[in-house]
Amino acid sequence: VNSDGAITFPLVGAIRAEGLTIPQFEKHLTTQLAEYIRSPQVSVKRFVTRPETIIVAGAFKHPGIHPLSDHRALLDVISAVGGLESTALAIRITHRVGQGQNTWASAADPVSGTGVMRVNLAHLTEDPGLNDNVLIEPQDVLFAETTVPVFLTGEVAKPGSFNIGEKSSLGLMELISLAGGLGKDAAPQKTRVLRPVLDGTRRTEIAVDAKSMLAGRAADFRVLPNDIVIVPRSDGKLRA
């Protein structure tokens, strides 16, 4: 169907299709062909071509719709669309499940049929192998985030989410300070950090001895955007 809403068919020439249902168009074409063919039999099917584009938004230098004909590694795509603003910290990728080669989106929202993965740019530049595993495909939506919080829960004065601004990481001691310090029943030596892994739906657990850090016996631990830090109580329970 051309931009005028018509198609060109042998014998009858241009015939309008826009605004007609499939049965209506079949009847219309049959009527036109009947002038040239005895008892024409017409069957019409609609084929929808998948758009070979992606959408980039947020802290990209050139947000909008960009062509992408095949799957490509994330860093290649970022370069092809003009790069990122200096404030970008992470890329959130929304992918339609059931198309292409990506498998990380298998645990998707059953309503929208999409899966989401968040890629920390610090991880991406530090681990070249990660870039090869994150493939961008046609119809994906990429959003460059400038503020990705870290989360602190458990036995602290003010548990919640904390914005780290334009930093790529935050010291655990500073994070605890922002939360008003440890609670009286805290067991900082049993602190755990839950860090997202590649598919964005699973997290790896990192044991951290915050007590030794507070005492100056160990180096501070760097918390990354989207990390979840848990400071348990001495009795092993979490404060809601």
Beta strands, then each sheet from edge to edge (+ up, - down):
strand 1: 6-9
strand 2: 13-16
strand 3: 53-58
strand 4: 64-67
strand 5: 72-73
strand 6: 90-96
strand 7: 114-120
strand 8: 135-136
strand 9: 141-145
strand 10: 150-154
strand 11: 160-162
strand 12: 170-171
strand 13: 191-196
strand 14: 203-208
strand 15: 222-223
strand 16: 228-231
sheet 1: 1+ 2-
sheet 2: 4+ 3- 9- 6+ 7-
sheet 3: 5+ 8-
sheet 4: 11+ 10- 16- 13+ 14-
sheet 5: 12+ 15-
end
